[in-house]
Amino acid sequence: MPRDLDRPQRVRRRVHRTDWMALLSGVLFIVLGILTVTRTIREPLVLVGVTVLGLAFAGLVAIVARVVRGK
């Protein structure tokens, strides 16, 4: 049976929304790993502080993105 070429095919595409918390947390841990391996950050207290602040920032961005998205 031949396909009907006059009728356009409707393909529903699912839009993938960015998970900002996961993305920014991953980037944060990669950067912190590089800084730790290269001995740029030597103090554990600084490392913990930067980690907490980075995760707080990632959470804030995720919350704002969800509010802007409307969900």
N, C-alpha and C positions, 0 to 999 in steps of 0.2 A: 504494500500500500504506500503510495508516494506521500511525502510530507506536504502539507499545505504551506507554501511559501508566501502567500499573500497575507496571512495572519501573523503578526509579530509574536514571537515567543516571549512570554513573561517569565523572566528568571528572577526569583526573589533572592537577593543577596543579604546575608546577615552581616550587619555592621559590627565589627569587633571594637569594643570600647577599650581604651587604654586603662590599665590598672596602674594608676600613678603611684600608689603606695608601694607596690611591688617593684616597679621600675626604679623609683628613687632610692628605695632601700637597697636594691642590688647595686646601683651605682655607688651609693655610700659605702657599702662593705668592700667593693672592689678598690675604691680610692683609699679607704682605711687600711686595707691589706697591703697596698703598694707603699703607703706611708710607713707602715710598720716594718716591712721587709727592708726598705731603704734606710731605716733608722732615722727618719725625719721626726717622727713622734717617739720620744723615749719614755715619757712619763705615763704610767698607766691611768692616772687621774685625768690627764688631758685627753687620752684616748676614750675613756668612758664619757667624759663631758661632750666631746665632739660627736660620739655615737648617739647619745641621748638627744642632743640638739638637732642632729641630722634626721633622726627618726621623728622628732616632733615636727620638723619642717615638712617631711614627707607626709605625715598624717594631716597636717594643715592643708597642703596642696590637694590631697585626696578628698578631703571634706569640701573644699571650695569647688573642686571639679564636679563632685556629685551634686552640689547645690546648683551649679550653673547648668548641669545636664538636666536637672529637674527630676531626679529620682532618688 
